[in-house]
Amino acid sequence: MSRWPGFGRCKKRLAVGIGSAAAASIQARLRAHTLAVASALETEGLLDVHLAMSGGGTSPRRRRGPMRTHAQAEGRLGLRMRRELLKACRPMQPRSLLIIGTDLPNLHRRDLQRAIDALADSPLVIGPAMDGGYWLLGLGPALSQTCPSWLFSGLPWGTERVLQVTEARALEHGITPVLLACHNDIDQLDDLEPWLR
């Protein structure tokens, strides 16, 4: 899931410190990096990549290459995530699904490979983010068929408690999620410093 890297349309918290044009440029670079990592695994037949855009990024002139791109639905983040996962599962037999953001400068193919491998034995995989949220949510075949609302509704989105509440809810439903490596996503000016070293 990503936002179109347009002036004033993305990375608004980051733009406060560096300006809208620079924030849009960083968004474009981050998205390109994420797509390169995921597309390499797609080339090897390990996953199918779909890009869900918000902010006007689905017009034909904005599509790049063979990437399957469509517009995100309206609504809060949890509702949009759930809709994307349900949409991805609808035409297929039960299968594992991953949903990731595109603001991860340190994303590596091994991160996605670990998620894929973990879903062979676990119904839920989470990639923790340093801000208390998560950068990846992976659902095994059983969970992906229903994308249960408890994973997406009523979470304190945008706070440092998202991961904690998600883990607690999973445990309440008898699921111990597998946690991947913790990553920092780029949301604010302070997040940029390690990336620029």
MOLINNOR-V103849 format. One record per residue. SS is DSSP state (2 for helix, 1 for strand, 0 for the rest). PHI is phi in radians with two decimals (none if undefined). Layout:
[[SS:PHI] [SS:PHI]]
//
This chain:
[[0:none] [1:-2.65] [1:-1.81] [0:-1.12] [0:-1.38] [0:-1.69] [0:-0.97] [0:1.35] [0:-1.83] [0:-2.51] [0:0.82] [2:-1.16] [2:-1.17] [2:-1.20] [2:-1.07] [2:-1.01] [2:-1.59] [2:-2.18] [0:1.66] [2:-1.16] [2:-1.17] [2:-1.16] [2:-1.11] [2:-1.15] [2:-1.11] [2:-1.15] [2:-1.02] [2:-1.11] [2:-1.15] [2:-1.13] [2:-1.12] [2:-1.06] [2:-1.11] [2:-1.05] [2:-1.15] [2:-1.13] [2:-1.12] [2:-1.18] [2:-1.15] [2:-1.09] [2:-1.25] [2:-1.15] [2:-1.03] [0:-1.50] [0:1.35] [0:-1.57] [0:-2.82] [0:-1.94] [0:-1.78] [1:-2.25] [1:-1.91] [1:-1.78] [1:-1.83] [1:-2.14] [0:1.46] [0:1.48] [0:-1.66] [0:-1.95] [0:-1.18] [2:-0.94] [2:-1.21] [2:-1.71] [0:-1.33] [0:-2.15] [0:1.16] [0:-1.43] [0:-0.98] [1:-1.35] [1:-2.18] [1:-2.56] [1:-1.37] [0:-1.24] [0:-1.25] [0:-1.37] [0:2.05] [0:-1.18] [2:-0.97] [2:-1.04] [2:-1.14] [2:-1.13] [2:-1.09] [2:-1.05] [2:-1.09] [2:-1.11] [2:-1.18] [2:-1.10] [2:-1.12] [2:-1.18] [2:-1.53] [2:-0.92] [0:-1.45] [0:-2.05] [0:-1.24] [0:-0.90] [0:-2.70] [0:-1.35] [1:-2.30] [1:-2.10] [1:-2.24] [1:-2.34] [0:-1.51] [0:-2.16] [0:-2.18] [0:-2.10] [0:-1.12] [0:-1.78] [0:-1.09] [0:-2.27] [2:-1.00] [2:-1.12] [2:-1.11] [2:-1.23] [2:-1.11] [2:-1.11] [2:-1.11] [2:-1.05] [2:-1.10] [2:-1.13] [0:-1.24] [0:-1.20] [0:-2.11] [0:-2.24] [0:-1.38] [1:-2.52] [1:-2.22] [1:-2.27] [1:-1.77] [1:-1.16] [1:-1.86] [0:-1.14] [0:-1.52] [0:1.67] [0:-1.74] [1:-2.56] [1:-1.79] [1:-2.55] [1:-2.27] [1:-2.08] [1:-2.05] [0:-1.28] [2:-0.92] [2:-1.13] [2:-1.29] [2:-1.17] [0:-1.19] [0:-1.97] [0:0.72] [0:-0.95] [2:-1.10] [2:-1.11] [2:-1.37] [0:-2.23] [0:-1.65] [0:1.25] [0:-1.41] [0:-1.41] [0:-0.93] [0:1.41] [0:-2.06] [0:-1.40] [0:-1.82] [2:-1.05] [2:-1.10] [2:-1.01] [2:-1.20] [2:-1.08] [2:-1.07] [2:-1.08] [2:-1.15] [2:-1.05] [2:-1.08] [2:-1.07] [0:-1.71] [0:1.34] [0:-2.06] [0:-1.76] [0:-1.25] [1:-1.47] [1:-1.77] [0:-1.56] [0:-1.14] [0:-1.40] [1:-2.20] [0:-1.81] [0:-1.73] [0:-1.71] [0:-2.12] [0:-2.31] [2:-1.00] [2:-1.07] [2:-1.20] [2:-1.32] [2:-0.97] [2:-1.12] [2:-1.22] [2:-1.57] [0:-1.20]]
//
